[in-house]
Amino acid sequence: MQNRKKKTMIIAVAVIFLTSVLAGPALAWDPDASAEPSGAAMAGDLLVVRPIAFVGLIVGSVVFVLSSQFSAIGGNINQAAEKLVKAPATYTFVRPLGDI
């Protein structure tokens, strides 16, 4: 039983070490370095990401309307409008196609 625990510990340490070594290049990747999005990225953005972002905009707008009374009392209605309505609207309609 003791031998099995040692093997399990060695395997766990090896997996953690290899994961950290292999994750280095992924963490060093700079998304701004790529020149233009691919056609697949644009199609995925148009067909999947934008509709989901639009639903998020609608939900955020409803939440903003429902919470606006409390936001006005708290004095942070502009911050609530920025986070719940303006940011999702900008992400949905202003952002370049394929720039996820």
Secondary structure, 3 states (H helix, E strand, C coil): CHHHHHHHHHHHHHHHHHHHHHHHHHHHCCHHHCCCCCHHHHHHHHHHHHHHHHHHHHHHHHHHHHHHHHHHHHCCHHHHHHHHHHHHHHHHHHCCCCCC
